[in-house]
Amino acid sequence: MTSYPTIKEPDEPPPSYDSATSSQPSNSTRVRNGIPPAYRRSMEDEGRPLPSGWVRQYDPENHHQFFVDTTREPPRSIWHHPFDDVEYLSTLDPTERQKIQGSLRVPSNADLAAESSEDDREHHESTTQPLPQRPAPSNFARKMKDKLTGTTHEQRQEERRQRAIAEERMYERHRQVRQAMVNAMRTGQPQHVGKDGNGRDLYIEPPQSHYPSRPGHAYSPYTQGPYGNPNARFLRPAQPYGRPYGRGYGGGYGLPLAGGLMGGMMLGGMMGGMGGGFGGGDCVPTRISVLLFPTFEPLDVFGPLNCLQDLSTQHPLTLSIITASETLDAISTLSTTSPSPGFEMKILPTHTLSTAPAADVLLVPGGMGLFNSTNADAVRRMTEYISQVSKTEGLHSIISICNGASLLAAAGILDGKRATTNKKFWNQITTSTSDSIKWQPEARWVQDGNVWTSAGVSAGIDVTLAWIGNVFGEEVAKEIADGLEYRRRVYAERDEFAGVWGVV
């Protein structure tokens, strides 16, 4: 019987998923369609079939997948896929081993079409070392590819463009789903990630979730997904994290990238399965709109916008300031009953309600103006607008700050949902809304589906950073908070001001 050396448990845990996959190993191929090779292999591995007796597992501590041979005693865990594992391959007969290794090296027609030959390539991809000038190419390779694939050069160009779009979206979704898994484990709450093919809200559940059922579809990667095993959980590999990239192909039209996590969640389709939950098919929200009215609360607006402005230096965003007025006059923070009429801040809107552009994210701040009867018409118009926007297919998120939640409640989009609001005016707000709203008196902020609500004023910063962490990653949110020198509240269910104002 073959004996294997004992491997000592390392003193240091493996690196995080992002840090491990961000650096390319020396034998990696070039970045293709914006996906670093290590990320691509991780995505491919989630959808690759496993030999009999092998299972996938997910390490909740370090956020890596690993593979376990359950036929061994004790079970053997490795970071890389068994088809890339020399020890496993050595147990196969030569014919079977050659079949597996050959399948990873033979390109399909779609793979051939996706690869630019020197004759096909109008623009060479950038490399770390400049290439010498090449002589003008012949048409031999292009004609050979025409014959092999049954397509023309122009058709392959269009297929490559479509494949690049599909894979870029899959890459972004892969990272967002992984981040949702992290957030679900950190908060213990299901994380909304979009809609399935039937239009139902789709949630990632935390491990060992006992969360109350909700409308939509809850998906647990740990029990029913690629990392599920109904009978046991296994120890992660003892050796430090590492995975060879290998020399395989993508399987034609990027299909392996559509499997694994996202394939298991029954998303509607490869291109648009997350439409509605992710901006009508676009993975990352970019169009931000803020709804304003006279006597808005300054920090409700400028706190979140400061966070989003810092985000805009890393990710492209657009901003629309929408006024509840019928004109584009400056909107003031001044109250008509203020004893200091010379102290006010104003902001110039970019649109009225009737000219407002489509939004991926709608911010609804609060302020004393919502309690002012002179703003009754503006409140009515804003309520109608919020109701209309909430039904827009491309809407990613609605975020209310402070008593802005009262507008969401009046629009009916909080019905049956969990929500929170300003604690100082808690009774005034919550007793005048629908009984179906599940108000959370101790929460700093609440996420229910694509609707986010926060407690009063400064909580708008916390909910915005939480939203950024949910969509763009916790590292981005932390970097923004540190740049603002802001000590954020990271526990959604704890708001100290609930005690200050006697709500609990």
Stockholm file with secondary structure:
# STOCKHOLM 1.0

chainA/1-504         MTSYPTIKEPDEPPPSYDSATSSQPSNSTRVRNGIPPAYRRSMEDEGRPLPSGWVRQYDPENHHQFFVDTTREPPRSIWHHPFDDVEYLSTLDPTERQKIQGSLRVPSNADLAAESSEDDREHHESTTQPLPQRPAPSNFARKMKDKLTGTTHEQRQEERRQRAIAEERMYERHRQVRQAMVNAMRTGQPQHVGKDGNGRDLYIEPPQSHYPSRPGHAYSPYTQGPYGNPNARFLRPAQPYGRPYGRGYGGGYGLPLAGGLMGGMMLGGMMGGMGGGFGGGDCVPTRISVLLFPTFEPLDVFGPLNCLQDLSTQHPLTLSIITASETLDAISTLSTTSPSPGFEMKILPTHTLSTAPAADVLLVPGGMGLFNSTNADAVRRMTEYISQVSKTEGLHSIISICNGASLLAAAGILDGKRATTNKKFWNQITTSTSDSIKWQPEARWVQDGNVWTSAGVSAGIDVTLAWIGNVFGEEVAKEIADGLEYRRRVYAERDEFAGVWGVV
#=GR chainA/1-504 SS CCCCCCCCCCSSCCCCHHHHHHSCCTTCCCCBTTBCHHHHHHHHHHHSCCCTTEEEEEETTTTEEEEEETTSSSCEEESSCGGGCHHHHTTSCHHHHHHHHHHTTCCCHHHHHHSCCTTTCSSCCCCSSCCCCCCCCCSHHHHHHHHHHSCCHHHHHHHHHHHHHHHHHHHHHHHHHHHHHHHHHHHSSCEEEEECTTSCEEEECCTTCCCCCCSSEEECTTTTSTTCCSSCCCCCCSSCCCCCCCSCCCCSTTGGGGSHHHHHTTCSCTTTTTTTTSSTTCSSCCEEEEEECTTCCHHHHHHHHHHHHHHTTTSCCEEEEEESSSSCCCEECCCTTCSCTTCCCEECCSEETTTCCCCSEEEECCCGGGGCGGGHHHHHHHHHHHHHHHTCTTCCEEEECGGGHHHHHHHTTTTTSEECCCSTTHHHHHTTSCTTSEECTTCSEEEETTEEEECSTTHHHHHHHHHHHHHHCHHHHHHHHHHTTCCCCCCTTCCTHHHHTTCC
#=GC SS_cons         CCCCCCCCCCSSCCCCHHHHHHSCCTTCCCCBTTBCHHHHHHHHHHHSCCCTTEEEEEETTTTEEEEEETTSSSCEEESSCGGGCHHHHTTSCHHHHHHHHHHTTCCCHHHHHHSCCTTTCSSCCCCSSCCCCCCCCCSHHHHHHHHHHSCCHHHHHHHHHHHHHHHHHHHHHHHHHHHHHHHHHHHSSCEEEEECTTSCEEEECCTTCCCCCCSSEEECTTTTSTTCCSSCCCCCCSSCCCCCCCSCCCCSTTGGGGSHHHHHTTCSCTTTTTTTTSSTTCSSCCEEEEEECTTCCHHHHHHHHHHHHHHTTTSCCEEEEEESSSSCCCEECCCTTCSCTTCCCEECCSEETTTCCCCSEEEECCCGGGGCGGGHHHHHHHHHHHHHHHTCTTCCEEEECGGGHHHHHHHTTTTTSEECCCSTTHHHHHTTSCTTSEECTTCSEEEETTEEEECSTTHHHHHHHHHHHHHHCHHHHHHHHHHTTCCCCCCTTCCTHHHHTTCC
//
